Amino acid sequence: MTSVLRRLLHALEVLRSHHRRRLPFVTLPLERRRPRIAAEDYAARHSIEHTLDRKAELRRLAPSHPAAAQRYHQLLTYELQGLREVVTVLDSTAGGRDLQECLAETRREIDRLAIEVAWCSTLLEKSPTAPA
């Protein structure tokens, strides 16, 4: 009778060890945040895509609609200001070749945006009905 009980206890122990559920507090913090990170990533991508679509639409409308030109100019100015702040921060950061490539790419983007802002400013100056 004792050997039957021991075999039964051993079988239960084997089953329990194979089907052990991982407790949330035991998992790594990153694993616990993985679903939230995925949701944040999706939301950020959606927001970026929406902003880029809106920006492209405003650029298309800017030559014929002063209000669109005004809003496009505003968006470009915010973007240009943000990129300049990023470059200022990154200039004070120690980094290697990757950082230097990132800075060079960001500076090229700043130059491109400055040209776009100038174009949009010209549109606004030519428009007699541009909002103040």
Buried (B, 14 or more C-beta within 10 A) or exposed (E): EEEEEEEEEEEEEEEEEEEEEEEEEEEEEEEEEEEEEEEEEEEEEEEEEEEEEEBEEBBEBBBEBBBBBBBBBEBBBEBBEEBBEBBEEBEEEEEEEEEEEBBEEBEEBBEEBBEBBEBBBEBBEEBEEBEE
